[in-house]
């Protein structure tokens, strides 16, 4: 790789990284947030003891896909176990042993699924767990 293309690639990574750490409110260029189906908790309040509709199954599958990754589960556990109830993105790269852009991607997926909430404070993003979304997952398997 030439020096010029190396600089372009590095600039692209920085641009992708800054986009991943912007506000969780979608812009016209960002992918839409996963739907927060209002009736999702009600549809599955009995867990899997009763059949669910295809629409509810699709919504649940999107939610479960967001947590069906070892790194995302690890990030979720780190944030949830923090005594302050929130964690700075800057403190999440070392525990999972991944680069900051990769961690930002996983945090974005969890935020889009509504599992995490994101608050921008200066240059850093702070994440906390959305207990309502976790309760939907927990209720499903009870």
PLY file of the C-alpha trace (Angstrom):
ply
format ascii 1.0
element vertex 142
property float x
property float y
property float z
element edge 141
property int vertex1
property int vertex2
end_header
0.00 0.00 0.00
1.39 3.40 -0.95
1.79 6.17 1.59
-0.98 8.14 -0.10
-3.49 5.27 0.01
-2.46 4.52 3.59
-3.31 8.10 4.61
-6.65 7.84 2.77
-7.47 4.55 4.52
-6.57 6.01 7.92
-8.74 9.08 7.27
-11.59 6.79 6.24
-11.30 4.81 9.50
-11.36 8.06 11.50
-14.42 9.27 9.57
-16.21 5.95 10.13
-15.28 6.06 13.81
-16.54 9.60 14.32
-19.80 8.70 12.61
-20.21 5.72 14.94
-19.79 7.89 18.01
-22.22 10.65 17.01
-25.59 11.02 18.68
-27.90 8.02 18.65
-30.55 10.15 16.94
-30.57 9.01 13.32
-29.52 11.46 10.62
-30.61 11.26 7.01
-27.43 9.25 6.25
-27.59 6.85 9.19
-29.44 3.53 9.21
-32.83 3.60 10.89
-33.14 2.59 14.50
-34.60 -0.84 15.11
-38.29 -0.48 15.83
-39.25 -0.23 19.47
-42.49 -2.09 19.15
-44.84 -0.77 21.82
-46.73 -4.02 22.19
-43.64 -6.23 22.24
-43.62 -6.61 26.01
-47.35 -7.34 26.06
-47.19 -9.88 23.23
-44.61 -11.94 25.02
-45.58 -11.42 28.65
-46.16 -15.18 28.91
-42.80 -15.95 27.38
-42.91 -18.65 24.75
-45.80 -20.52 26.38
-48.19 -19.18 23.73
-47.72 -18.73 19.98
-46.61 -15.28 18.80
-47.34 -13.57 15.49
-44.83 -13.37 12.66
-44.54 -9.59 13.18
-43.75 -10.06 16.89
-41.30 -12.85 16.05
-39.51 -10.57 13.56
-39.23 -7.77 16.15
-37.96 -10.16 18.80
-35.46 -11.68 16.39
-33.99 -8.23 15.69
-33.66 -7.59 19.40
-32.07 -10.99 20.04
-29.65 -10.57 17.11
-28.30 -7.45 18.78
-27.28 -9.43 21.88
-26.32 -12.62 20.03
-22.67 -11.63 19.81
-20.05 -12.41 22.47
-18.50 -8.93 22.31
-21.89 -7.22 22.65
-22.79 -9.41 25.60
-19.46 -8.55 27.20
-20.00 -4.82 26.59
-23.52 -5.07 27.98
-22.30 -6.80 31.12
-19.54 -4.23 31.67
-21.98 -1.33 31.34
-24.72 -2.99 33.42
-22.34 -3.90 36.23
-20.87 -0.42 36.56
-21.92 0.99 39.96
-22.53 4.40 38.36
-25.00 2.87 35.93
-23.15 4.25 32.94
-19.82 3.79 31.19
-17.74 5.97 28.89
-16.92 4.48 25.51
-13.29 5.33 26.25
-13.29 2.73 29.04
-14.59 -0.15 26.92
-11.80 -0.90 24.46
-9.31 -2.38 26.91
-11.66 -4.85 28.67
-12.80 -6.40 25.38
-9.39 -6.18 23.69
-10.70 -4.60 20.49
-10.01 -1.38 18.62
-12.08 1.70 19.31
-13.85 1.65 15.89
-14.89 -1.98 16.44
-16.20 -1.25 19.93
-18.07 1.79 18.55
-19.73 -0.43 15.96
-20.94 -2.89 18.60
-22.18 -0.05 20.82
-24.06 1.40 17.85
-25.81 -1.93 17.21
-26.87 -2.16 20.87
-28.03 1.47 20.85
-30.04 1.01 17.64
-31.74 -2.00 19.20
-32.73 0.20 22.14
-30.76 -1.93 24.60
-28.38 0.90 25.43
-28.96 4.62 25.68
-26.25 7.02 24.57
-25.41 10.49 25.83
-22.78 12.66 24.21
-20.60 14.59 26.70
-17.99 16.64 24.93
-15.92 14.27 22.80
-17.00 11.13 24.66
-20.14 9.05 24.46
-21.57 7.58 27.65
-23.72 4.48 27.60
-26.27 3.09 30.03
-28.57 0.09 29.91
-32.23 0.51 28.99
-33.91 -1.78 31.56
-37.23 -1.87 29.68
-35.63 -3.49 26.63
-33.73 -5.99 28.78
-36.96 -6.92 30.53
-38.49 -7.83 27.17
-35.66 -10.32 26.60
-35.85 -11.65 30.17
-39.63 -12.10 30.02
-39.37 -14.08 26.82
-37.43 -16.87 28.52
-39.28 -16.98 31.84
0 1
1 2
2 3
3 4
4 5
5 6
6 7
7 8
8 9
9 10
10 11
11 12
12 13
13 14
14 15
15 16
16 17
17 18
18 19
19 20
20 21
21 22
22 23
23 24
24 25
25 26
26 27
27 28
28 29
29 30
30 31
31 32
32 33
33 34
34 35
35 36
36 37
37 38
38 39
39 40
40 41
41 42
42 43
43 44
44 45
45 46
46 47
47 48
48 49
49 50
50 51
51 52
52 53
53 54
54 55
55 56
56 57
57 58
58 59
59 60
60 61
61 62
62 63
63 64
64 65
65 66
66 67
67 68
68 69
69 70
70 71
71 72
72 73
73 74
74 75
75 76
76 77
77 78
78 79
79 80
80 81
81 82
82 83
83 84
84 85
85 86
86 87
87 88
88 89
89 90
90 91
91 92
92 93
93 94
94 95
95 96
96 97
97 98
98 99
99 100
100 101
101 102
102 103
103 104
104 105
105 106
106 107
107 108
108 109
109 110
110 111
111 112
112 113
113 114
114 115
115 116
116 117
117 118
118 119
119 120
120 121
121 122
122 123
123 124
124 125
125 126
126 127
127 128
128 129
129 130
130 131
131 132
132 133
133 134
134 135
135 136
136 137
137 138
138 139
139 140
140 141
